[in-house]
Amino acid sequence: MVHSAVRREVTKRAANTVTPTLQLFLNETPEWKQYTISWKHLITTLRPVDTIPGLEGFEFFATVNLSIGRLQSKYRSKSTKEEIFFAKNDANFHGCYRFIAVCVSGEKQFILAERIRPVSPDENFALLQQLVDDMERPANTYAFNVLTHFRRYDGVLHGRPSGELEKIHMDRIKGVGGYIETKNSAIYVQINGSCVHH
């Protein structure tokens, strides 16, 4: 495995000055080429609930293709499952978001997203907590460790949409996600860009 610093250097050089030797290397390793972010499916009008100040003069699109995957909003498909992602916001908080639209005006681009907030502590992974409480030793110790990892890991969140909208820069997106619905909430999991723990 090549060190990530070498990957960054090759990607940087590929974006600036491509020598014939580097071009031969990139022909054999196309995944190292600079990825171009693209968007499609113009949204003519955002619903009032999906607007915030500062969106004047922007065009809105329902699909964005990123190097880590595709995000598609409910403006494109009411039954989409490709709307969840994890990112760091301007306050450097790593959180879970629901994709609403990509906003574009000339060179300015950002994601308009709804924040997914965690459920209350007594609801947080309640079914798993109940299983831990019902187990005998030593199985309950292992189950408790799994539950602790779920509660502490940034790539797993038991929550629900908050109605709070934020602007997220595309380079701050850390991974796309999926979710499993529960009674009145969901468990959100960062699918790529995340560490997999044994």
C-alpha positions, 0 to 999 in steps of 0.5 A: 500500500502506498503511503497517503502522502505519496497519493496526495503528491501524485494527485497534486502534480496530476492537477498542475503539471503532468509530465509524460512519465506521470501521464503513463503512470496515471494511465495505469492508475486512473483512480489517482486522477483528480476527480471532477465534482459534477451536478445535474437535475436542476431544481426550479424552486426550493420549498420554503422549508428548504430555504435559508438566507444567502441563497439568492442568485444560486441555481440548485441541483438535486444530484451531486457526484463526488469522489466518495459517491453520489448524493441524490435529494428528494427533489429527484426521487421521493424514495431516494436512499442516497441523501445521507452524508457525514461532514465537518461543518464550519464549526469543525463539528463532524455530523450527519446530514441529509442532502437537500441540494447543491447550490451553484453560482459561478465559482461558488458551490456548496451543499445545502443540508439538513442536520441529523440530531441525536435522539435523547440519551434514554432513546439512544440505541435503546434496543441494544441497551435492553439486549445488554441488560438482559444478557448473562456474563460474559456475553453482556461484557462484549455486548456492552463494548459494542454498544459503547463503540456505537455511542462514541463512534462519529460514523454511527448516529441514532437520530432524526432530522432536525429541520436545521439547515446548514451550508456545507462545503463539498471538500468537508464531506467525509463519507456518504451514509445509509440508514436503518429506520426505527419507530420514530428515528433511524440509525445512520451509518457512514458507509465509505470514508470511515474506519471499519473496526473489527 
